[in-house]
Amino acid sequence: MSIISRILKIKSRSHILVERQRIGIDDKIPGTRKMRSGQARQRLGVLIGAFICGFLLIGGRLVQHGLAEDPTTSSLGNPNSVASRPDIIDRNGQLLATDLNMVSLYADPRRIVDADEVVEKLAAVIPSLDWRETHKKLKMDSGFQWLRRQLTPRQQADILALGLPGIGFRPEKRRFYPGGRAASHILGHVNVDNQGLAGMERYLDQQGLADLRAVGLTSGVPLEPVRLSIDIRVQNIAREVAAKAMNAYQAEAAGALVLDVETGEVLAMASVPDYDPNEPSRALADGRPDKDYEKGWFNRISNATFEMGSTFKSFTLAMGLDAEKITLNSVVDASRPIRMGGFTIKDFKGKHRPLSIPEVFQYSSNIGTAAVADMVGIEGHQQFLTKLGLLSKMETEMPGVATPTQPHTWKKINSVTISFGHGVATTPLQTASAAASLINGGNLISPTFLPRSPEQAAALSRNVIKQSTSADMRYLFTWNGLKGSGRAAQVEGFNVGGKTGTADKVVNGRYASDLNFNAFVAAFPMDRPKYMVLAIIDAPKTGEHGGRTAASTAAPMVKEIIGRAAPLLGVQPRFGSNDVPYSLIGY
């Protein structure tokens, strides 16, 4: 049989079968009903199998999603990174830093229907919204994208009213500093995830707060406030005086410090220019960071080193007294300049005659101070400054503390210039700490920004000079406060003593003859010193009565700080004779 005939035969049979089915004859054929029943069961089985496969597929996807990382936090890293921080308070309980409850805006790009519409509507509520960047985020293949952090309640309400699918809010914390700039360099600031970046905020993270946050132990948990040693009332005074002096004296920068000489507690530390920790960064009109504003992050009291000028004469004379090379009755020859290694050492306003030790201090004689350093010797000089902590990095809680600089090899010319404050650069904070040891009985106590009791201070202190040397230094400070360059800082009733320092500023490795770095370190009341006050002024163009030395710039700053802060600190004024007593109350 040919292939064509077979095909025709098959088609004929098929036609007959169709006709039978159409007229119902097929049901009467034996076995046909049984065959149709089997086909129906077969179709039902296929349908049930399809349903089972669908359910298995959906269940598998649900299990897969359950085991996978939450897509809404894929771009956040650690979901516990934005967490609570403890309040920070001053020594009297005044609030310095706290957390505010905020919300931030995010999007699920996979649920965004029309990205252009979303960007346009959000920009109507948030005028500063970056259209291009936001549109780019809305087009990404991800489940979570931040659009704007830390919205105002009004912005949140307005966005909710838009009813945009794929847009949501996440609760967050925002750090708030009620005092603004007042204590910015002490407190520091945090980033948008509430992580400490500078100052005591960074210190807290370094002490374990960051680790607690990493394991989620700071989320929604009430934390005990952290108390600092500073007095915000005194801090406001120090900051205000420094800012006013910088403007009045047309200086590049200024700063001030108040230190408890018995415990090492920092009651105030201000450095200007400064910044607002509520807004640590600013942008220019074109969106670029404002670098001039960010210069305010630089803390000149603890994070910078300077040649402290004639304030170092305090340490040189204390060294000579402690080594018993001189006494207060000693006389040194300051009648003519010293020529050494191609350099000439001379006095700013020399008396051209022999000077007693109080006169060396009073007239700030470079020649007389150099003579005392020469009596002690190079090795003894270096060892003494090291013992006072002036040549090594200071130990304190403040992050970013600068390391002092000194000559790699000390020669005689180095010892001579260092004796009056040139050749060694150190931080103003450790200068004040070392000076405190000269007048508190001879005990070096590391400065702290946390409360410290006298008993704790005694356990931490290290004796660096004899008590008799400390008594002599109190006498010299008092003498200079009444008879010398410290007169500009004298406050009636509070017996202020101290030492000025006017140094040529180092610019590009060279001394600039027309620019000064001025400092004044003082203590009060000098019959029993309780507080050390230091003021610095960088490159002033003018000062009191037109002068630009420390006596005309830094000393008046100290006078105003003491005059305003002493009553707040509970120091009782004493009025009487201005004669300098030789024997002062000892420790």
C-alpha positions as CSV (number, residue, x, y, z in Angstrom):
1,M,0.0,0.0,0.0
2,S,1.4,3.4,-1.0
3,I,2.0,6.1,1.5
4,I,-0.7,8.3,-0.1
5,S,-3.3,5.6,0.2
6,R,-2.4,5.0,3.8
7,I,-2.8,8.7,4.6
8,L,-6.2,8.7,2.8
9,K,-7.3,5.6,4.7
10,I,-6.3,7.2,8.1
11,K,-8.1,10.5,7.2
12,S,-11.2,8.5,6.2
13,R,-11.2,6.6,9.5
14,S,-10.8,9.9,11.4
15,H,-13.7,11.4,9.5
16,I,-15.9,8.5,10.4
17,L,-14.9,8.7,14.1
18,V,-15.7,12.5,14.2
19,E,-19.0,11.9,12.7
20,R,-19.8,9.2,15.1
21,Q,-18.9,11.4,18.0
22,R,-21.0,14.2,16.6
23,I,-24.2,12.1,16.4
24,G,-23.5,10.2,19.7
25,I,-23.0,6.8,18.1
26,D,-19.6,6.5,19.8
27,D,-21.2,6.2,23.2
28,K,-22.9,3.1,22.0
29,I,-19.7,1.4,20.9
30,P,-18.4,-1.0,23.7
31,G,-15.3,0.4,25.6
32,T,-15.8,4.0,24.4
33,R,-17.3,5.3,27.7
34,K,-14.5,3.7,29.7
35,M,-11.9,5.4,27.5
36,R,-13.5,8.9,28.0
37,S,-13.5,8.4,31.8
38,G,-9.8,7.6,31.8
39,Q,-9.1,10.7,29.8
40,A,-11.0,12.8,32.4
41,R,-9.1,11.3,35.3
42,Q,-5.9,12.0,33.4
43,R,-6.8,15.7,32.9
44,L,-7.7,16.1,36.6
45,G,-4.4,14.6,37.7
46,V,-2.5,17.0,35.5
47,L,-4.5,19.9,37.0
48,I,-3.8,18.8,40.5
49,G,-0.1,18.3,39.7
50,A,0.0,21.9,38.3
51,F,-1.5,23.3,41.5
52,I,1.0,21.3,43.7
53,C,3.9,22.6,41.6
54,G,2.6,26.2,41.9
55,F,2.3,25.9,45.7
56,L,5.7,24.3,46.0
57,L,7.2,27.1,43.9
58,I,5.6,29.9,46.0
59,G,6.6,28.1,49.2
60,G,10.2,27.8,48.0
61,R,10.3,31.5,47.2
62,L,9.0,32.4,50.6
63,V,11.6,30.3,52.3
64,Q,14.3,31.8,50.1
65,H,13.2,35.4,51.0
66,G,13.1,34.4,54.7
67,L,16.6,33.1,54.7
68,A,18.0,36.0,52.6
69,E,19.2,39.3,54.1
70,D,16.6,41.9,54.4
71,P,16.7,43.9,51.2
72,T,15.5,47.1,52.9
73,T,18.7,47.3,54.9
74,S,21.2,46.2,52.2
75,S,22.5,49.6,51.7
76,L,22.7,50.5,55.4
77,G,25.4,48.1,56.5
78,N,24.8,47.4,60.2
79,P,21.1,48.1,61.0
80,N,22.1,49.0,64.6
81,S,24.6,51.7,63.5
82,V,22.0,54.5,64.0
83,A,21.4,54.2,67.7
84,S,21.1,56.2,70.9
85,R,24.0,58.1,72.5
86,P,24.1,59.2,76.2
87,D,23.4,62.8,77.1
88,I,26.5,64.8,77.9
89,I,26.3,67.2,80.8
90,D,28.7,69.7,82.4
91,R,30.1,69.5,86.0
92,N,26.9,71.2,87.3
93,G,24.4,69.0,85.4
94,Q,23.8,71.5,82.5
95,L,22.9,69.7,79.3
96,L,25.6,69.9,76.6
97,A,24.5,67.2,74.1
98,T,21.4,65.0,73.6
99,D,19.6,62.9,71.1
100,L,16.4,64.0,69.2
101,N,14.0,61.6,67.6
102,M,13.9,62.2,63.8
103,V,12.7,60.4,60.7
104,S,14.5,59.9,57.4
105,L,13.1,59.4,53.9
106,Y,13.8,56.2,51.9
107,A,12.5,54.6,48.7
108,D,12.0,51.1,47.4
109,P,12.9,51.6,43.7
110,R,11.2,48.3,42.7
111,R,7.8,49.8,43.8
112,I,8.3,53.2,42.1
113,V,5.8,53.5,39.2
114,D,6.9,56.9,37.7
115,A,10.3,58.1,38.9
116,D,9.9,61.5,37.2
117,E,6.7,62.2,39.1
118,V,8.2,61.1,42.4
119,V,11.2,63.4,42.0
120,E,9.0,66.4,41.0
121,K,6.6,66.0,44.0
122,L,9.4,65.4,46.5
123,A,11.3,68.5,45.3
124,A,8.2,70.6,46.0
125,V,8.5,69.6,49.6
126,I,12.4,69.5,49.8
127,P,13.6,72.4,47.6
128,S,17.3,71.4,48.1
129,L,16.7,67.9,46.7
130,D,19.2,66.9,44.1
131,W,17.0,65.9,41.1
132,R,19.6,64.0,39.1
133,E,20.9,62.0,42.1
134,T,17.4,61.2,43.4
135,H,16.2,60.1,39.9
136,K,19.3,57.8,39.6
137,K,18.5,56.2,43.0
138,L,14.9,55.6,42.0
139,K,16.0,53.7,38.9
140,M,18.3,51.4,40.7
141,D,17.6,47.7,41.0
142,S,17.5,47.5,44.8
143,G,15.0,47.3,47.7
144,F,16.3,50.3,49.7
145,Q,17.8,53.7,48.9
146,W,18.1,56.7,51.2
147,L,16.6,59.9,49.7
148,R,17.0,62.4,52.6
149,R,18.2,62.0,56.1
150,Q,16.6,63.7,59.2
151,L,13.5,65.4,57.9
152,T,11.5,68.0,59.8
153,P,8.1,66.9,61.1
154,R,6.5,69.3,58.6
155,Q,8.4,67.8,55.7
156,Q,7.3,64.3,56.8
157,A,3.6,65.3,57.0
158,D,3.8,66.9,53.5
159,I,5.4,63.9,52.0
160,L,2.8,61.6,53.6
161,A,0.1,63.7,52.1
162,L,1.5,63.0,48.6
163,G,0.6,59.3,48.9
164,L,3.6,58.1,46.9
165,P,4.0,54.3,46.6
166,G,7.5,53.0,47.3
167,I,8.3,55.9,49.6
168,G,8.7,55.4,53.4
169,F,10.2,56.7,56.6
170,R,12.7,55.3,59.1
171,P,13.0,56.5,62.7
172,E,16.5,57.9,63.5
173,K,18.4,59.9,66.1
174,R,19.9,63.3,65.6
175,R,22.5,64.8,68.0
176,F,21.7,68.2,69.3
177,Y,24.0,70.6,71.0
178,P,22.0,73.3,72.9
179,G,25.1,75.6,73.3
180,G,26.0,75.6,69.6
181,R,29.6,76.8,69.2
182,A,30.3,77.3,72.9
183,A,32.1,74.0,73.6
184,S,32.4,72.7,70.0
185,H,36.1,71.6,70.4
186,I,35.5,69.8,73.6
187,L,32.3,68.0,72.6
188,G,33.2,67.4,69.0
189,H,30.4,66.2,66.7
190,V,28.9,63.1,65.1
191,N,28.0,62.0,61.6
192,V,24.6,61.4,60.2
193,D,24.6,57.8,61.6
194,N,25.2,59.3,65.2
195,Q,28.8,58.0,65.3
196,G,31.3,60.2,67.1
197,L,33.9,61.9,64.8
198,A,35.7,64.4,67.1
199,G,36.2,65.6,70.7
200,M,34.6,63.8,73.6
201,E,31.9,62.3,71.3
202,R,34.7,60.3,69.5
203,Y,36.3,59.5,72.9
204,L,33.0,57.9,74.1
205,D,32.9,55.6,71.0
206,Q,36.5,54.7,71.6
207,Q,35.7,53.7,75.2
208,G,33.2,51.0,74.1
209,L,30.1,52.8,72.9
210,A,30.8,51.9,69.3
211,D,31.0,48.2,70.3
212,L,27.8,48.3,72.2
213,R,26.1,49.9,69.3
214,A,27.5,47.2,66.9
215,V,25.7,44.5,68.9
216,G,22.5,46.5,69.3
217,L,22.7,47.3,73.0
218,T,22.2,51.0,72.6
219,S,19.0,51.0,70.6
220,G,16.0,52.3,72.6
221,V,17.9,51.7,75.9
222,P,18.1,54.6,78.4
223,L,21.8,55.5,78.9
224,E,23.3,57.2,81.9
225,P,24.5,60.8,81.2
226,V,28.2,61.4,80.8
227,R,29.4,64.2,83.1
228,L,32.4,66.3,82.0
229,S,34.7,68.5,84.1
230,I,33.9,71.7,82.2
231,D,31.7,74.5,83.7
232,I,29.6,75.7,80.8
233,R,29.3,79.2,82.4
234,V,33.1,79.5,82.4
235,Q,33.3,77.9,79.0
236,N,31.0,80.6,77.5
237,I,33.2,83.3,79.0
238,A,36.4,81.9,77.6
239,R,34.9,81.4,74.2
240,E,33.4,84.9,74.1
241,V,36.7,86.5,75.3
242,A,38.7,84.6,72.7
243,A,36.3,85.5,69.8
244,K,36.2,89.2,70.8
245,A,40.0,89.3,71.1
246,M,40.5,87.7,67.7
247,N,38.3,90.4,66.1
248,A,39.6,93.3,68.1
249,Y,43.3,92.5,67.6
250,Q,42.8,91.4,63.9
251,A,44.4,88.1,64.6
252,E,44.3,84.8,62.7
253,A,43.1,82.8,65.8
254,A,42.8,82.9,69.5
255,G,42.2,80.6,72.4
256,A,41.8,80.3,76.2
257,L,42.0,77.6,78.9
258,V,41.0,77.4,82.5
259,L,42.5,74.5,84.5
260,D,42.1,73.4,88.2
261,V,45.7,73.1,89.4
262,E,44.8,70.7,92.2
263,T,43.0,68.1,90.1
264,G,44.0,68.7,86.5
265,E,40.3,69.2,85.5
266,V,39.7,71.4,82.5
267,L,36.9,73.8,83.3
268,A,37.0,75.6,80.0
269,M,38.8,75.3,76.7
270,A,38.0,77.5,73.7
271,S,39.7,77.9,70.3
272,V,38.5,80.3,67.6
273,P,37.7,80.1,64.7
274,D,35.3,77.4,65.7
275,Y,32.2,75.8,64.3
276,D,28.7,74.8,65.2
277,P,28.6,71.0,66.0
278,N,24.9,71.0,65.0
279,E,26.1,71.8,61.5
280,P,29.7,70.6,61.3
281,S,29.9,71.1,57.5
282,R,28.5,73.6,55.1
283,A,28.3,73.8,51.4
284,L,28.8,76.7,49.0
285,A,26.2,77.8,46.5
286,D,27.6,75.4,43.9
287,G,27.5,72.5,46.3
288,R,31.2,72.3,47.1
289,P,32.3,72.0,50.8
290,D,33.0,75.3,52.5
291,K,36.6,74.8,53.4
292,D,36.8,78.2,55.3
293,Y,34.1,77.0,57.6
294,E,35.7,73.6,58.1
295,K,38.9,75.3,59.3
296,G,37.0,75.9,62.5
297,W,37.4,72.2,63.3
298,F,41.1,72.8,64.2
299,N,41.6,73.0,68.0
300,R,44.7,75.1,68.7
301,I,44.7,74.4,72.4
302,S,45.3,70.6,72.3
303,N,45.7,69.6,68.6
304,A,48.4,72.1,67.6
305,T,51.9,72.9,68.8
306,F,53.5,76.3,69.1
307,E,56.7,77.8,70.3
308,M,55.4,79.3,73.5
309,G,58.0,82.1,73.8
310,S,58.9,83.5,77.2
311,T,56.4,81.4,79.1
312,F,59.2,78.8,78.9
313,K,61.3,81.1,81.2
314,S,59.1,79.9,84.0
315,F,60.4,76.3,83.4
316,T,64.0,77.4,83.0
317,L,64.1,79.4,86.3
318,A,62.3,76.5,88.1
319,M,64.9,74.2,86.7
320,G,67.8,76.3,88.0
321,L,66.1,76.7,91.4
322,D,65.3,73.0,91.7
323,A,68.9,72.0,90.8
324,E,70.1,74.5,93.4
325,K,72.2,76.4,90.8
326,I,70.4,79.6,91.7
327,T,68.3,81.1,94.5
328,L,65.9,84.1,94.4
329,N,68.9,86.1,95.7
330,S,71.2,85.1,92.9
331,V,72.4,87.7,90.3
332,V,73.3,86.9,86.7
333,D,75.1,89.2,84.2
334,A,72.7,90.5,81.6
335,S,74.8,93.5,80.7
336,R,75.7,92.5,77.1
337,P,74.4,90.2,74.4
338,I,75.6,86.6,74.0
339,R,77.2,85.6,70.7
340,M,77.1,81.9,70.0
341,G,77.4,79.9,66.7
342,G,76.8,82.9,64.5
343,F,73.7,84.0,66.5
344,T,73.4,87.0,68.9
345,I,71.2,86.5,72.0
346,K,69.9,89.9,73.2
347,D,67.0,91.2,75.3
348,F,63.9,92.9,73.9
349,K,64.2,95.8,76.3
350,G,67.5,95.1,78.0
351,K,68.6,96.8,81.2
352,H,72.3,96.3,80.3
353,R,73.3,95.4,83.8
354,P,73.4,92.4,86.2
355,L,69.9,91.3,87.2
356,S,68.5,89.4,90.2
357,I,66.4,86.3,89.5
358,P,63.1,88.1,90.1
359,E,64.3,90.9,87.7
360,V,65.2,88.3,85.1
361,F,61.6,87.1,85.3
362,Q,60.1,90.6,85.5
363,Y,62.1,92.0,82.5
364,S,61.9,88.7,80.6
365,S,65.6,88.7,80.0
366,N,66.7,86.2,77.4
367,I,70.4,86.7,78.4
368,G,69.7,86.0,82.1
369,T,67.6,82.9,81.3
370,A,70.2,81.6,78.9
371,A,72.8,82.0,81.7
372,V,70.7,79.8,84.0
373,A,70.2,77.1,81.4
374,D,74.0,77.1,80.9
375,M,74.5,76.5,84.6
376,V,72.3,73.3,84.5
377,G,73.7,72.0,81.2
378,I,72.3,70.5,78.1
379,E,71.5,67.0,79.4
380,G,69.9,68.3,82.6
381,H,67.8,70.9,80.6
382,Q,66.4,68.2,78.3
383,Q,65.7,65.8,81.3
384,F,63.9,68.6,83.2
385,L,61.5,69.5,80.3
386,T,60.9,65.8,79.7
387,K,60.0,65.3,83.4
388,L,57.5,68.2,83.1
389,G,55.8,66.4,80.1
390,L,56.7,69.2,77.6
391,L,58.6,67.0,75.2
392,S,56.3,64.0,74.9
393,K,52.7,63.5,73.8
394,M,50.2,64.5,76.4
395,E,47.9,62.0,78.0
396,T,44.3,63.1,78.1
397,E,40.9,62.0,76.8
398,M,40.8,64.4,73.9
399,P,41.4,62.7,70.6
400,G,43.9,64.1,68.1
401,V,46.4,65.5,70.7
402,A,49.5,66.9,68.9
403,T,53.0,65.6,69.6
404,P,55.6,68.2,70.6
405,T,58.7,68.8,68.5
406,Q,62.3,69.3,69.6
407,P,65.7,69.2,68.0
408,H,67.0,65.8,67.0
409,T,70.3,66.6,68.7
410,W,70.5,69.1,71.5
411,K,73.5,71.4,71.2
412,K,74.4,74.4,73.3
413,I,72.7,76.8,71.0
414,N,69.5,74.7,71.2
415,S,69.5,74.7,75.0
416,V,70.0,78.5,75.0
417,T,67.1,79.3,72.6
418,I,64.8,76.7,74.2
419,S,65.5,78.4,77.6
420,F,63.4,81.4,76.4
421,G,60.9,79.4,74.3
422,H,62.3,79.0,70.8
423,G,63.3,75.7,69.3
424,V,60.6,73.5,71.1
425,A,57.0,73.5,70.1
426,T,54.4,72.1,72.4
427,T,50.6,72.4,72.9
428,P,49.1,75.2,75.0
429,L,47.2,72.6,77.1
430,Q,50.4,70.8,78.3
431,T,52.1,74.1,78.7
432,A,49.4,75.1,81.2
433,S,49.6,71.7,82.9
434,A,53.3,71.9,83.3
435,A,53.0,75.5,84.6
436,A,50.4,74.3,87.2
437,S,53.0,71.9,88.6
438,L,55.3,74.8,89.3
439,I,52.8,76.5,91.6
440,N,50.7,73.7,93.1
441,G,53.5,72.2,95.3
442,G,55.4,70.5,92.5
443,N,52.9,67.8,91.3
444,L,52.4,67.1,87.6
445,I,48.8,66.0,87.0
446,S,47.6,65.0,83.6
447,P,44.8,67.3,82.4
448,T,41.3,65.7,82.2
449,F,37.9,66.5,80.7
450,L,36.2,64.2,83.1
451,P,35.4,64.9,86.8
452,R,38.3,64.0,89.1
453,S,38.4,64.2,92.9
454,P,41.5,65.5,94.8
455,E,42.1,62.0,96.1
456,Q,42.1,60.6,92.5
457,A,44.4,63.4,91.4
458,A,46.8,62.6,94.3
459,A,47.0,59.0,93.2
460,L,47.7,60.0,89.6
461,S,50.1,62.9,90.2
462,R,53.8,62.7,90.0
463,N,56.1,65.0,91.9
464,V,58.5,66.9,89.6
465,I,60.0,69.7,91.7
466,K,60.6,70.4,95.3
467,Q,58.0,72.2,97.4
468,S,60.5,74.9,98.1
469,T,61.0,75.4,94.4
470,S,57.2,75.7,93.9
471,A,57.0,78.3,96.7
472,D,59.8,80.3,94.9
473,M,57.9,80.1,91.6
474,R,54.7,81.3,93.3
475,Y,56.7,84.3,94.4
476,L,58.1,84.9,90.9
477,F,54.6,84.7,89.4
478,T,53.2,87.1,92.0
479,W,56.2,89.5,91.5
480,N,55.6,89.6,87.7
481,G,51.9,90.0,88.1
482,L,52.4,93.1,90.2
483,K,55.7,94.5,88.9
484,G,56.2,93.1,85.4
485,S,54.4,92.2,82.2
486,G,51.6,90.5,84.1
487,R,50.2,93.9,85.3
488,A,47.9,94.0,82.3
489,A,46.2,90.8,83.7
490,Q,45.8,92.0,87.3
491,V,42.3,91.8,88.7
492,E,41.7,93.8,91.9
493,G,41.1,91.4,94.8
494,F,42.1,88.2,93.1
495,N,46.0,88.4,93.2
496,V,46.8,87.2,89.7
497,G,50.4,86.1,88.9
498,G,51.8,84.9,85.6
499,K,54.2,85.1,82.7
500,T,53.8,86.5,79.2
501,G,55.3,85.0,76.1
502,T,55.8,86.8,72.8
503,A,57.4,84.6,70.1
504,D,58.2,85.3,66.5
505,K,55.8,83.1,64.5
506,V,57.3,80.4,62.4
507,V,56.1,80.6,58.8
508,N,57.3,78.1,56.2
509,G,60.1,77.1,58.5
510,R,61.4,80.6,59.1
511,Y,60.8,83.2,61.8
512,A,58.6,86.1,60.7
513,S,59.8,89.3,62.3
514,D,56.4,91.0,61.7
515,L,54.2,88.2,63.1
516,N,53.9,87.1,66.7
517,F,52.4,84.2,68.5
518,N,51.5,85.5,72.0
519,A,50.6,83.7,75.2
520,F,50.0,84.5,78.8
521,V,49.9,81.8,81.5
522,A,48.6,82.9,84.9
523,A,47.3,81.6,88.2
524,F,45.0,82.9,90.9
525,P,44.8,83.6,93.8
526,M,48.5,83.5,94.2
527,D,48.5,83.1,98.0
528,R,47.0,79.6,97.4
529,P,46.6,79.1,93.7
530,K,43.5,77.2,92.6
531,Y,43.1,77.9,88.9
532,M,45.5,78.2,86.0
533,V,44.4,80.4,83.1
534,L,46.1,80.5,79.7
535,A,45.3,82.7,76.7
536,I,46.8,82.6,73.2
537,I,46.5,85.0,70.3
538,D,47.9,84.1,66.9
539,A,49.4,86.8,64.6
540,P,47.6,89.9,66.0
541,K,48.0,93.1,64.0
542,T,47.3,95.3,67.0
543,G,46.5,95.2,70.7
544,E,45.9,97.4,73.7
545,H,47.4,100.9,73.2
546,G,48.6,99.8,69.7
547,G,51.1,97.2,70.9
548,R,51.0,93.6,69.6
549,T,53.0,91.8,72.3
550,A,51.5,89.3,74.8
551,A,51.3,92.1,77.4
552,S,49.0,94.0,75.1
553,T,46.9,91.1,73.7
554,A,47.0,87.8,75.7
555,A,47.2,89.4,79.2
556,P,44.1,91.5,78.8
557,M,42.2,88.4,77.7
558,V,43.2,86.6,81.0
559,K,42.2,89.7,83.0
560,E,38.7,89.6,81.6
561,I,38.3,85.8,82.0
562,I,39.3,85.9,85.7
563,G,37.3,89.0,86.4
564,R,34.1,87.4,85.1
565,A,34.8,83.7,86.0
566,A,36.3,84.0,89.5
567,P,33.0,84.8,91.3
568,L,31.3,81.9,89.5
569,L,34.0,79.6,90.7
570,G,33.5,80.6,94.3
571,V,36.9,82.5,94.7
572,Q,36.5,85.1,97.4
573,P,38.3,88.4,96.6
574,R,40.8,89.8,99.1
575,F,41.7,93.5,99.3
576,G,44.7,94.9,100.9
577,S,48.4,95.8,100.3
578,N,49.9,95.3,96.8
579,D,53.3,94.7,98.3
580,V,54.7,91.3,97.3
581,P,55.2,89.0,100.3
582,Y,58.4,86.9,100.2
583,S,56.8,84.1,102.2
584,L,53.7,82.7,100.5
585,I,51.4,80.0,102.0
586,G,53.0,76.7,101.2
587,Y,51.5,73.2,100.5
